[in-house]
Amino acid sequence: MKVLLIILGIIAFFVIILHFSVTVILSFDNKEGLKYRVKYFGFTLYPRKLKPKKGKKKKKSRKKQAAKKSEPAPIDSTEILSDKELYEELTLLDLEDDDSYDNDDFEQTEQAVSESVKDRPPAKSEKKAQKVKKQAVKTENKTKTPEKKEDKTEKPEKTEKETQQNPPEDESEESGEKPSRGGIGGLIDKYNYYKPLIPMGWKYFKKLLKAIRLYDTEISMVTAKSDAYDSAMFYGKLQMAVNNALALVCGIFTVRVRAVDIKCAFNEERFDYGVKSRVKLRPSTVIAIVVCVGVNYLIFRIKNKLKAKKAGKNEQVRKPA
């Protein structure tokens, strides 16, 4: 009993949550454009407010502290040499290097290298080696015996009598399905197959549109022309168009109008408009419509399969033994 009560409580909790409607607050005008906010269960889902970033305290890491400790000590100004002293020391070092170098050692090494190059025996060129290899390959190919090609035996064709006695069986007949056509014919077959589902889909689509509710709808417009006659004529046409559009929208959706304010001004060129509304939709209604459509589609498929099986059995009975 406890398990059943827990399961029922979970189901009731989800049903209550899904029964709350998702609200979208819309506002559209010629100055700021389209603005919208999405709310659910009292919380704003989009756009979310960005939280201000808190100032983070800078913590000195151990590595930085160790690096500061290992820094070299500052150099005393007394140990730094002047430019003249550095120049004198460099000249002394250059003179010592010139004295230590002897030309005799260089000449001896040069003679030894030249003698070793002369004593080396000349090597064969790569081009001659490649030619020898090509000749060897040609001789091997000539010695080999050519392989005999196997004669392909052709199967004897069936006579007309055999084909009449044993006609080829189609895969579509074995599976019990009708052969599908390609191109426009295939599209027509698919349309005829799914045609009974169109009224059912249209019915549930209308229910989904009626489930969308528009509350607190406000429409405000201001028209003006430089000529009084033109402004008055445009004002009358605009009133007629707005009323007809509202009638059409009320027939599709569930609409509750708060105010429709259309004003006419003169001696200026101006056209301002603004629309505000709160759109609501319950997730539970959407889920119910989707489930109904899925169940009806499964019933449609099962009925068609049963009809195909019955038709196949009747054809087998009619065929002569």
MOWOUR-V849678 format. One record per residue. RES is the residue in one letter. SS is DSSP state (hx for helix, st for strand, lp for the rest). OMEGA is omega in whole degrees, 0 to 359 (NA if undefined). D_CENTER is the distance of its C-alpha to the mean C-alpha in Angstrom with 2 decimals. Layout:
# MOWOUR-V849678
RES_SS_OMEGA_D_CENTER + RES_SS_OMEGA_D_CENTER
This chain:
# MOWOUR-V849678
M_lp_181_48.00 + K_hx_180_46.29 + V_hx_179_43.11 + L_hx_179_43.08 + L_hx_179_43.63 + I_hx_180_40.74 + I_hx_179_38.37 + L_hx_178_39.67 + G_hx_179_39.27 + I_hx_179_35.60 + I_hx_180_34.97 + A_hx_179_36.95 + F_hx_180_35.03 + F_hx_179_31.62 + V_hx_180_33.19 + I_hx_181_34.58 + I_hx_182_31.34 + L_hx_179_29.36 + H_hx_176_32.23 + F_lp_186_31.62 + S_st_173_29.69 + V_st_182_26.63 + T_st_176_27.90 + V_st_180_26.16 + I_st_184_28.60 + L_st_172_28.07 + S_st_183_30.04 + F_st_176_29.83 + D_st_185_32.42 + N_lp_182_33.06 + K_lp_184_33.56 + E_lp_180_30.73 + G_st_184_28.14 + L_st_175_25.93 + K_st_180_26.07 + Y_st_176_24.99 + R_st_181_25.26 + V_st_180_24.10 + K_st_176_26.74 + Y_st_178_27.28 + F_lp_177_30.47 + G_lp_181_31.79 + F_st_177_28.99 + T_st_179_26.68 + L_st_181_23.04 + Y_st_353_21.73 + P_lp_181_22.57 + R_lp_179_24.06 + K_lp_179_27.04 + L_lp_179_26.86 + K_lp_178_29.74 + P_lp_182_32.16 + K_lp_178_32.13 + K_lp_179_35.39 + G_lp_181_37.47 + K_lp_177_37.27 + K_lp_181_40.59 + K_lp_178_40.73 + K_lp_179_41.95 + K_lp_181_43.75 + S_lp_180_42.65 + R_hx_181_45.20 + K_hx_179_44.12 + K_hx_178_44.84 + Q_hx_179_48.19 + A_hx_179_49.05 + A_hx_178_48.16 + K_hx_179_50.44 + K_hx_183_53.22 + S_lp_178_52.90 + E_lp_180_53.19 + P_lp_180_56.28 + A_lp_179_59.35 + P_lp_182_60.18 + I_lp_178_62.41 + D_lp_180_65.91 + S_lp_181_66.92 + T_lp_182_70.18 + E_lp_182_68.43 + I_lp_180_66.67 + L_lp_177_68.67 + S_lp_181_69.50 + D_hx_181_68.58 + K_hx_180_72.09 + E_hx_178_72.27 + L_hx_181_68.94 + Y_hx_179_70.13 + E_hx_181_73.40 + E_hx_179_71.72 + L_hx_178_69.36 + T_hx_178_72.32 + L_hx_180_74.19 + L_hx_179_71.33 + D_hx_180_71.07 + L_hx_179_74.81 + E_hx_179_74.69 + D_hx_180_71.95 + D_hx_180_74.03 + D_hx_184_77.13 + S_hx_184_75.39 + Y_lp_179_74.15 + D_lp_178_76.61 + N_hx_182_76.51 + D_hx_181_78.45 + D_hx_180_75.58 + F_hx_180_73.18 + E_hx_180_75.65 + Q_hx_180_76.24 + T_hx_180_72.56 + E_hx_179_72.15 + Q_hx_181_75.07 + A_hx_180_73.77 + V_hx_181_70.35 + S_hx_178_71.99 + E_hx_181_74.31 + S_hx_178_71.50 + V_hx_180_69.63 + K_hx_183_72.79 + D_hx_184_73.55 + R_lp_180_70.10 + P_lp_180_70.41 + P_lp_180_68.41 + A_lp_179_65.26 + K_lp_179_64.30 + S_lp_182_61.71 + E_hx_182_58.34 + K_hx_179_58.88 + K_hx_181_61.98 + A_hx_179_60.18 + Q_hx_179_57.39 + K_hx_180_60.05 + V_hx_180_61.87 + K_hx_180_58.71 + K_hx_179_57.98 + Q_hx_180_61.57 + A_hx_180_61.38 + V_hx_180_58.21 + K_hx_180_59.91 + T_hx_179_62.99 + E_hx_180_61.00 + N_hx_179_59.18 + K_hx_182_62.56 + T_hx_182_64.10 + K_lp_179_61.33 + T_lp_179_62.04 + P_lp_181_59.54 + E_lp_180_57.66 + K_lp_178_58.57 + K_lp_179_55.88 + E_lp_179_55.67 + D_lp_180_56.56 + K_lp_180_53.88 + T_lp_178_55.56 + E_lp_180_54.36 + K_lp_178_54.21 + P_lp_180_56.64 + E_lp_181_55.14 + K_lp_178_55.67 + T_lp_182_58.37 + E_hx_180_57.96 + K_hx_180_59.81 + E_hx_179_57.48 + T_hx_178_54.39 + Q_hx_181_56.05 + Q_hx_182_57.01 + N_lp_179_53.61 + P_lp_180_50.84 + P_lp_181_47.22 + E_lp_179_45.32 + D_lp_178_41.85 + E_hx_182_39.03 + S_hx_179_38.21 + E_hx_180_41.80 + E_hx_182_41.57 + S_hx_180_38.37 + G_lp_181_39.85 + E_lp_178_37.00 + K_lp_180_37.48 + P_lp_183_36.32 + S_lp_178_33.09 + R_lp_179_33.27 + G_lp_177_30.68 + G_lp_184_29.64 + I_hx_178_30.99 + G_hx_178_33.27 + G_hx_178_30.46 + L_hx_179_28.72 + I_hx_178_32.15 + D_hx_178_32.69 + K_hx_178_29.42 + Y_hx_179_30.33 + N_hx_180_33.81 + Y_hx_183_32.53 + Y_hx_181_30.25 + K_lp_178_32.60 + P_lp_180_34.41 + L_hx_185_31.23 + I_hx_179_30.85 + P_hx_179_33.67 + M_hx_179_32.42 + G_hx_179_28.86 + W_hx_180_30.37 + K_hx_181_32.70 + Y_hx_176_30.10 + F_hx_176_27.86 + K_hx_178_30.95 + K_hx_178_31.56 + L_hx_178_28.10 + L_hx_179_28.71 + K_hx_179_32.19 + A_hx_176_30.89 + I_lp_184_29.18 + R_st_178_32.03 + L_st_181_32.64 + Y_st_174_35.30 + D_st_181_37.28 + T_st_179_36.24 + E_st_178_37.91 + I_st_179_38.11 + S_st_181_40.05 + M_st_176_40.82 + V_st_179_43.37 + T_st_179_44.41 + A_st_176_47.02 + K_st_179_48.53 + S_lp_178_51.28 + D_lp_183_53.42 + A_hx_180_54.49 + Y_hx_180_54.51 + D_hx_180_50.93 + S_hx_180_49.67 + A_hx_178_51.49 + M_hx_179_50.19 + F_hx_178_46.58 + Y_hx_179_47.06 + G_hx_177_48.28 + K_hx_180_45.43 + L_hx_177_42.88 + Q_hx_180_44.58 + M_hx_181_44.45 + A_hx_181_40.75 + V_hx_180_39.76 + N_hx_178_41.93 + N_hx_178_40.56 + A_hx_177_36.92 + L_hx_178_37.82 + A_hx_179_39.51 + L_hx_181_36.46 + V_hx_178_34.11 + C_hx_177_36.70 + G_hx_181_36.82 + I_hx_183_33.08 + F_lp_173_32.49 + T_st_189_34.94 + V_st_172_36.05 + R_st_185_38.68 + V_st_176_39.78 + R_st_183_41.52 + A_st_172_42.62 + V_st_186_42.36 + D_st_179_44.06 + I_st_183_44.45 + K_st_180_46.96 + C_st_177_48.65 + A_st_185_49.93 + F_st_173_52.09 + N_lp_174_52.90 + E_lp_177_49.40 + E_lp_187_46.02 + R_st_174_43.52 + F_st_180_40.75 + D_st_180_39.09 + Y_st_178_37.01 + G_st_181_35.29 + V_st_177_33.77 + K_st_180_33.36 + S_st_175_32.44 + R_st_182_31.35 + V_st_182_28.94 + K_st_178_29.30 + L_st_180_27.81 + R_st_176_28.75 + P_hx_181_26.16 + S_hx_179_29.02 + T_hx_178_29.41 + V_hx_180_25.77 + I_hx_180_26.07 + A_hx_180_29.44 + I_hx_180_28.23 + V_hx_179_25.35 + V_hx_179_27.95 + C_hx_179_30.44 + V_hx_180_28.11 + G_hx_180_27.20 + V_hx_179_30.91 + N_hx_178_32.00 + Y_hx_178_29.50 + L_hx_178_30.81 + I_hx_178_34.36 + F_hx_180_33.67 + R_hx_180_32.39 + I_hx_179_35.35 + K_hx_180_37.84 + N_hx_178_36.62 + K_hx_179_36.86 + L_hx_178_40.40 + K_hx_180_41.42 + A_hx_178_40.26 + K_hx_179_42.28 + K_hx_179_45.36 + A_hx_178_45.17 + G_hx_178_45.02 + K_hx_180_48.05 + N_hx_178_50.04 + E_hx_178_49.50 + Q_hx_180_50.74 + V_hx_182_53.84 + R_hx_181_54.69 + K_lp_180_54.62 + P_lp_181_58.21 + A_lp_NA_59.03
